[in-house]
Amino acid sequence: MRFKIYFKIALFFPYLIGALVLIIVSLTEPSEEITFNLLFLIVLPIIFASIPYAIFIFFIFSWIKSRSDREIKKAMWLTPLYFIPLMMLIPLLIISSDNIFEFLKMIAVFLSLTLAYGYSYVLLTYGGWLIIKKLGWAKE
C-alpha cells in the first residue's frame, strides 16, 4: 500500500473512531461517567468539527493528487495547524462580539482542542503507517 492511499483512508479515522465509540457505548452498559467521558472526549468534537473537517478532507483530496508521499507526510504534520482557521469560525459564530472575555476563552478552548485532537490523529495515522511498514505491506 502506498502512503497516499493509506493517508486518504486515515483522513476518515476521526469519523470511524467516533462511530466505533458510539457503537460500543450503545452495545455495552458502561457507567454514566464513562459514557459521558467517551462522548465528550471523542464524539462531541467530531460533531462540532464534522462540517469543517469534511470541507478540509475535500481540499486535501484535491491537493493530494499531484503530491509525492514525502510531501504528503510533511504536510500531515502541519495538518492540525491548517485546520485551526476552520475551527475558529465556531467561536466567531457562537459568541457575541460584546463579550470579549468569553470570546477569548472560547478561542483558547477551541485552539487547544483542535491541536490536541489534530495531533492525536496525526500520531495515530503515523503509528498506523509504521505498523504497515513493519508488516511489509508498505510500498514507498
DRENDO-1510 file (C-alpha; in Angstrom, 1 decimal, always signed):
<recs>
REC; n; res; u; v; w
REC; 1; MET; +0.0; +0.0; +0.0 .
REC; 2; ARG; +1.3; +3.4; -0.9 .
REC; 3; PHE; +1.3; +6.2; +1.7 .
REC; 4; LYS; -1.0; +8.3; -0.4 .
REC; 5; ILE; -3.8; +5.6; -0.3 .
REC; 6; TYR; -3.2; +5.0; +3.4 .
REC; 7; PHE; -3.4; +8.7; +4.1 .
REC; 8; LYS; -6.7; +9.1; +2.2 .
REC; 9; ILE; -8.1; +6.3; +4.4 .
REC; 10; ALA; -6.6; +7.7; +7.5 .
REC; 11; LEU; -8.4; +11.0; +6.9 .
REC; 12; PHE; -11.6; +9.2; +7.9 .
REC; 13; PHE; -10.2; +7.9; +11.3 .
REC; 14; PRO; -12.0; +10.6; +13.4 .
REC; 15; TYR; -15.3; +9.6; +11.9 .
REC; 16; LEU; -14.6; +5.9; +12.2 .
REC; 17; ILE; -13.4; +6.1; +15.8 .
REC; 18; GLY; -16.4; +8.3; +16.7 .
REC; 19; ALA; -18.8; +5.7; +15.2 .
REC; 20; LEU; -16.9; +2.9; +17.0 .
REC; 21; VAL; -17.3; +4.6; +20.3 .
REC; 22; LEU; -21.0; +5.2; +19.7 .
REC; 23; ILE; -21.4; +1.5; +18.9 .
REC; 24; ILE; -19.5; +0.4; +21.9 .
REC; 25; VAL; -21.5; +2.7; +24.2 .
REC; 26; SER; -24.8; +1.6; +22.7 .
REC; 27; LEU; -23.9; -2.2; +23.0 .
REC; 28; THR; -22.5; -2.1; +26.5 .
REC; 29; GLU; -23.7; -0.6; +29.6 .
REC; 30; PRO; -20.8; +1.5; +30.9 .
REC; 31; SER; -21.2; +3.7; +33.9 .
REC; 32; GLU; -22.8; +7.1; +33.3 .
REC; 33; GLU; -19.4; +8.7; +34.0 .
REC; 34; ILE; -17.6; +6.6; +31.4 .
REC; 35; THR; -20.3; +7.2; +28.9 .
REC; 36; PHE; -20.1; +10.9; +29.4 .
REC; 37; ASN; -16.3; +11.0; +29.2 .
REC; 38; LEU; -16.3; +8.9; +26.0 .
REC; 39; LEU; -18.9; +11.0; +24.3 .
REC; 40; PHE; -17.4; +14.3; +25.5 .
REC; 41; LEU; -13.8; +13.4; +24.6 .
REC; 42; ILE; -14.3; +11.6; +21.3 .
REC; 43; VAL; -17.8; +12.1; +19.8 .
REC; 44; LEU; -18.6; +15.7; +20.7 .
REC; 45; PRO; -15.5; +17.2; +19.0 .
REC; 46; ILE; -16.3; +15.1; +15.9 .
REC; 47; ILE; -19.9; +16.5; +15.9 .
REC; 48; PHE; -18.6; +20.1; +16.2 .
REC; 49; ALA; -15.9; +19.7; +13.7 .
REC; 50; SER; -17.7; +17.4; +11.2 .
REC; 51; ILE; -18.6; +20.1; +8.6 .
REC; 52; PRO; -15.3; +22.0; +8.7 .
REC; 53; TYR; -13.4; +18.6; +8.7 .
REC; 54; ALA; -15.5; +17.4; +5.7 .
REC; 55; ILE; -14.5; +20.6; +3.8 .
REC; 56; PHE; -10.9; +20.1; +4.8 .
REC; 57; ILE; -11.0; +16.5; +3.5 .
REC; 58; PHE; -12.3; +17.7; +0.2 .
REC; 59; PHE; -9.4; +20.2; -0.2 .
REC; 60; ILE; -6.9; +17.6; +0.9 .
REC; 61; PHE; -8.2; +15.1; -1.6 .
REC; 62; SER; -7.8; +17.7; -4.3 .
REC; 63; TRP; -4.4; +18.7; -3.2 .
REC; 64; ILE; -3.0; +15.2; -2.7 .
REC; 65; LYS; -3.4; +14.1; -6.4 .
REC; 66; SER; -0.1; +15.6; -7.6 .
REC; 67; ARG; +1.9; +15.2; -4.5 .
REC; 68; SER; +4.6; +12.7; -3.6 .
REC; 69; ASP; +4.5; +10.5; -0.5 .
REC; 70; ARG; +7.2; +12.7; +1.1 .
REC; 71; GLU; +5.3; +15.9; +0.5 .
REC; 72; ILE; +2.1; +14.3; +2.0 .
REC; 73; LYS; +4.0; +13.1; +5.1 .
REC; 74; LYS; +5.4; +16.6; +5.6 .
REC; 75; ALA; +2.0; +18.2; +5.2 .
REC; 76; MET; +0.5; +15.6; +7.5 .
REC; 77; TRP; +2.4; +17.1; +10.5 .
REC; 78; LEU; +1.1; +20.6; +9.6 .
REC; 79; THR; -2.5; +19.5; +9.1 .
REC; 80; PRO; -3.7; +20.4; +12.6 .
REC; 81; LEU; -2.3; +23.9; +12.1 .
REC; 82; TYR; -4.1; +24.2; +8.7 .
REC; 83; PHE; -7.4; +23.2; +10.4 .
REC; 84; ILE; -7.2; +25.9; +13.1 .
REC; 85; PRO; -8.8; +28.7; +10.9 .
REC; 86; LEU; -11.8; +26.4; +10.1 .
REC; 87; MET; -12.3; +25.7; +13.8 .
REC; 88; MET; -12.0; +29.3; +14.8 .
REC; 89; LEU; -15.2; +30.0; +12.8 .
REC; 90; ILE; -17.2; +28.2; +15.6 .
REC; 91; PRO; -16.4; +30.7; +18.4 .
REC; 92; LEU; -17.0; +33.6; +15.9 .
REC; 93; LEU; -20.5; +32.3; +15.3 .
REC; 94; ILE; -21.3; +31.3; +18.9 .
REC; 95; ILE; -20.0; +34.2; +21.0 .
REC; 96; SER; -21.4; +37.7; +20.7 .
REC; 97; SER; -18.8; +40.4; +19.9 .
REC; 98; ASP; -19.6; +42.4; +23.0 .
REC; 99; ASN; -18.2; +39.8; +25.4 .
REC; 100; ILE; -14.5; +39.8; +24.6 .
REC; 101; PHE; -13.5; +37.7; +27.6 .
REC; 102; GLU; -15.9; +34.8; +26.7 .
REC; 103; PHE; -14.8; +35.1; +23.1 .
REC; 104; LEU; -11.1; +34.8; +24.0 .
REC; 105; LYS; -11.8; +31.9; +26.4 .
REC; 106; MET; -13.7; +30.1; +23.7 .
REC; 107; ILE; -10.9; +30.7; +21.2 .
REC; 108; ALA; -8.4; +29.2; +23.7 .
REC; 109; VAL; -10.6; +26.2; +24.3 .
REC; 110; PHE; -11.1; +25.5; +20.5 .
REC; 111; LEU; -7.5; +26.1; +19.8 .
REC; 112; SER; -6.4; +23.7; +22.5 .
REC; 113; LEU; -8.9; +21.0; +21.4 .
REC; 114; THR; -8.0; +21.5; +17.7 .
REC; 115; LEU; -4.3; +21.0; +18.4 .
REC; 116; ALA; -4.8; +18.1; +20.9 .
REC; 117; TYR; -7.2; +16.2; +18.6 .
REC; 118; GLY; -5.4; +17.0; +15.5 .
REC; 119; TYR; -2.0; +15.8; +16.7 .
REC; 120; SER; -3.5; +12.7; +18.4 .
REC; 121; TYR; -4.9; +11.7; +15.0 .
REC; 122; VAL; -1.6; +12.6; +13.2 .
REC; 123; LEU; +0.2; +10.3; +15.7 .
REC; 124; LEU; -2.4; +7.6; +15.2 .
REC; 125; THR; -2.0; +7.9; +11.4 .
REC; 126; TYR; +1.8; +7.9; +11.5 .
REC; 127; GLY; +1.8; +5.0; +14.0 .
REC; 128; GLY; -0.5; +3.0; +11.7 .
REC; 129; TRP; +1.8; +3.7; +8.8 .
REC; 130; LEU; +4.8; +2.4; +10.9 .
REC; 131; ILE; +2.8; -0.8; +11.7 .
REC; 132; ILE; +2.0; -1.2; +8.0 .
REC; 133; LYS; +5.7; -0.8; +7.1 .
REC; 134; LYS; +6.7; -3.2; +9.8 .
REC; 135; LEU; +4.3; -5.8; +8.4 .
REC; 136; GLY; +5.8; -5.3; +5.0 .
REC; 137; TRP; +2.6; -4.0; +3.4 .
REC; 138; ALA; +4.1; -0.6; +2.5 .
REC; 139; LYS; +5.3; +0.4; -0.9 .
REC; 140; GLU; +7.5; +3.5; -0.8 .
</recs>
